[in-house]
Amino acid sequence: MRVADRVGSALSALNHSLSKVPCVGLTVCLLFALMITALRAEENSSSTPVEFAESSVLAQQKLLIDVTTAGPSGRLVAVGDRGHILYSDDDGDTWVQAKVPTRQLLTAVHFVSAKQGWAVGHDALILATTDGGQTWQQQYKNPAAEAPLLDVWFSSEFEGFAVGAYGQIVRTSNGGKSWEDWSDHIENEEEFHFNSITGLKNKREMVIVGEAGIVYFSVNQGMTWQRLDSPYEGSLFGVIANGEPQSFVAFGLRGHVFRYDGSLKLWSTVKTHTEQSLFGGQYIADGRLALAGNGGVWLVSNDYGKQFSLHKQSDRKLVSGITETADGQYILVGQGGIVKTIPQGNDLAIRP
């Protein structure tokens, strides 16, 4: 059986297990990374790594993990397997593959402006772009960590953090020219995975969530961190600001979503009407949030995360990233590549 066939079979098994098992030790991105790396190692153990991602007309139909908008430009940027990064300037109708110096799985992407952005992935890799995602340069890599970075967030063009498996956290204060291990600034003796990081509305307050329901909060741009009481013991895969001061939304296994009001120091449970695990999300604007997850599920809130409407893609393939386009539709990325969909949930597959 070819590697591609085995990956497809394994992904199907993973989707089934995530919808049934109440507690999973690794994030979906970590599972993707470890599974795909192992399968390729079996078939390509003697091969020499290729420096740049291969150009492929089918890249937008392959596994992609995250998608975002590059600042106010409206450009969409998606990242995923084999170092693939794609961008679109027409609301996701057509996509162009970027020049990327890696073939590693990329797990997250973040832009601080229309031009400047970062992507992270396997081998603790950090890539940067200064032209809106058309070309990328490697800033940091730590294969000795033997685990991926899973998320990245910058408060400005200079100050940023990347987090990942087994408690990895690195920081830069010079736009990524150098990165510093920041693990001794956050108490995590169990080395729980840090799955997601974001900054709140004022950009001084920051949040990290991860395995076993851990939640860390900083009031000084990540210089120090305190652990918050968590509303959940299962893994939290993502966290996003909700547009209100001192508030955020965390989400994870079995459709769990929690809203935190920092002014009251109070958690509330948000009904989602699904038990599918949620892996990716994004704050759009004006109190609108979007989440995406297993089984083709995606959710939209128009009231700062107090309630969500539920949508399901007909193919039921795992969705790990979501963002809104300028024309009011949504871009979903995941197991089935890129899909553009209207808010009612009718999916329109993008073809090359």
GIURWO-V911230 format. One record per residue. N is the residue number from 1. RES is the residue in one letter. D_LAST is the distance of its C-alpha to the last C-alpha in Angstrom with 2 decimals. Layout:
# GIURWO-V911230
n=<N,N>
res=<RES,RES>
d_last=<D_LAST,D_LAST>
This chain:
# GIURWO-V911230
n=<1,2,3,4,5,6,7,8,9,10,11,12,13,14,15,16,17,18,19,20,21,22,23,24,25,26,27,28,29,30,31,32,33,34,35,36,37,38,39,40,41,42,43,44,45,46,47,48,49,50,51,52,53,54,55,56,57,58,59,60,61,62,63,64,65,66,67,68,69,70,71,72,73,74,75,76,77,78,79,80,81,82,83,84,85,86,87,88,89,90,91,92,93,94,95,96,97,98,99,100,101,102,103,104,105,106,107,108,109,110,111,112,113,114,115,116,117,118,119,120,121,122,123,124,125,126,127,128,129,130,131,132,133,134,135,136,137,138,139,140,141,142,143,144,145,146,147,148,149,150,151,152,153,154,155,156,157,158,159,160,161,162,163,164,165,166,167,168,169,170,171,172,173,174,175,176,177,178,179,180,181,182,183,184,185,186,187,188,189,190,191,192,193,194,195,196,197,198,199,200,201,202,203,204,205,206,207,208,209,210,211,212,213,214,215,216,217,218,219,220,221,222,223,224,225,226,227,228,229,230,231,232,233,234,235,236,237,238,239,240,241,242,243,244,245,246,247,248,249,250,251,252,253,254,255,256,257,258,259,260,261,262,263,264,265,266,267,268,269,270,271,272,273,274,275,276,277,278,279,280,281,282,283,284,285,286,287,288,289,290,291,292,293,294,295,296,297,298,299,300,301,302,303,304,305,306,307,308,309,310,311,312,313,314,315,316,317,318,319,320,321,322,323,324,325,326,327,328,329,330,331,332,333,334,335,336,337,338,339,340,341,342,343,344,345,346,347,348,349,350,351,352>
res=<M,R,V,A,D,R,V,G,S,A,L,S,A,L,N,H,S,L,S,K,V,P,C,V,G,L,T,V,C,L,L,F,A,L,M,I,T,A,L,R,A,E,E,N,S,S,S,T,P,V,E,F,A,E,S,S,V,L,A,Q,Q,K,L,L,I,D,V,T,T,A,G,P,S,G,R,L,V,A,V,G,D,R,G,H,I,L,Y,S,D,D,D,G,D,T,W,V,Q,A,K,V,P,T,R,Q,L,L,T,A,V,H,F,V,S,A,K,Q,G,W,A,V,G,H,D,A,L,I,L,A,T,T,D,G,G,Q,T,W,Q,Q,Q,Y,K,N,P,A,A,E,A,P,L,L,D,V,W,F,S,S,E,F,E,G,F,A,V,G,A,Y,G,Q,I,V,R,T,S,N,G,G,K,S,W,E,D,W,S,D,H,I,E,N,E,E,E,F,H,F,N,S,I,T,G,L,K,N,K,R,E,M,V,I,V,G,E,A,G,I,V,Y,F,S,V,N,Q,G,M,T,W,Q,R,L,D,S,P,Y,E,G,S,L,F,G,V,I,A,N,G,E,P,Q,S,F,V,A,F,G,L,R,G,H,V,F,R,Y,D,G,S,L,K,L,W,S,T,V,K,T,H,T,E,Q,S,L,F,G,G,Q,Y,I,A,D,G,R,L,A,L,A,G,N,G,G,V,W,L,V,S,N,D,Y,G,K,Q,F,S,L,H,K,Q,S,D,R,K,L,V,S,G,I,T,E,T,A,D,G,Q,Y,I,L,V,G,Q,G,G,I,V,K,T,I,P,Q,G,N,D,L,A,I,R,P>
d_last=<26.62,23.70,23.05,19.62,21.51,24.27,22.10,20.63,24.22,25.55,23.11,24.17,27.75,27.29,25.96,28.97,31.45,30.43,31.00,34.41,35.97,37.89,37.78,35.24,36.34,33.02,30.13,26.82,25.40,28.38,27.96,24.36,25.60,28.66,27.18,24.26,26.61,29.22,27.01,25.79,29.37,30.57,28.38,28.23,31.68,32.61,29.41,29.38,27.00,24.40,24.69,21.14,17.97,15.95,12.87,9.94,6.30,6.75,8.82,7.54,8.40,11.66,14.94,15.25,18.77,19.22,17.91,20.10,20.71,22.06,25.44,26.03,23.24,20.76,18.11,16.28,16.23,15.20,16.72,16.97,17.46,18.07,18.45,14.84,14.92,12.18,13.23,12.51,15.09,14.17,14.94,11.64,9.68,7.58,8.11,9.87,11.32,15.11,17.88,19.61,22.87,22.60,21.04,22.84,21.51,21.32,22.76,23.14,22.53,24.92,25.42,28.91,27.96,25.18,25.36,26.89,25.32,25.61,23.77,25.67,25.30,26.94,30.05,30.94,28.46,28.13,25.75,26.18,24.49,26.35,23.62,21.61,19.44,18.24,20.65,22.67,26.10,27.90,30.92,32.22,32.03,34.54,33.85,37.42,36.49,34.54,32.52,29.56,29.75,28.20,28.32,29.15,30.74,32.39,35.04,34.97,33.61,36.29,37.02,34.67,34.59,32.39,33.32,32.59,33.94,37.70,38.64,36.92,37.18,37.05,37.76,37.47,39.50,38.22,34.48,33.85,35.93,37.83,37.44,40.43,40.88,41.86,42.64,46.36,45.90,44.76,46.72,44.69,46.97,45.02,41.91,39.79,36.09,35.15,31.85,31.31,32.95,33.04,35.44,37.09,37.59,40.27,38.36,41.64,41.28,38.72,37.88,36.76,36.22,35.83,37.13,40.18,39.77,40.78,40.62,41.78,42.56,43.43,45.20,45.30,41.74,41.71,44.98,46.45,45.14,46.90,45.89,45.76,46.95,43.90,43.50,41.79,42.34,38.89,36.02,34.46,30.84,30.33,32.28,31.46,33.81,34.33,35.45,39.14,41.64,42.31,39.97,36.87,35.03,34.65,32.80,32.37,33.34,33.73,32.54,35.27,35.08,38.00,38.85,41.30,43.65,45.10,47.87,49.22,48.08,46.94,44.09,43.00,40.90,38.06,37.35,33.74,34.37,32.35,33.26,29.76,29.61,27.94,26.19,24.66,25.60,25.87,28.42,26.83,29.83,32.95,33.53,30.07,28.76,25.84,25.88,23.55,24.43,24.76,24.11,21.38,24.14,23.89,26.83,27.61,31.00,32.37,35.78,35.42,34.70,37.76,35.85,32.30,30.53,28.65,25.22,23.53,20.02,20.30,18.72,21.28,19.20,20.65,19.60,20.95,19.96,19.85,20.22,20.70,18.97,21.15,20.54,22.05,19.19,18.29,15.53,16.06,15.13,16.60,16.58,13.49,11.37,10.58,11.87,13.19,16.49,19.62,22.96,24.19,21.78,19.57,16.12,12.90,10.02,6.86,3.83,0.00>
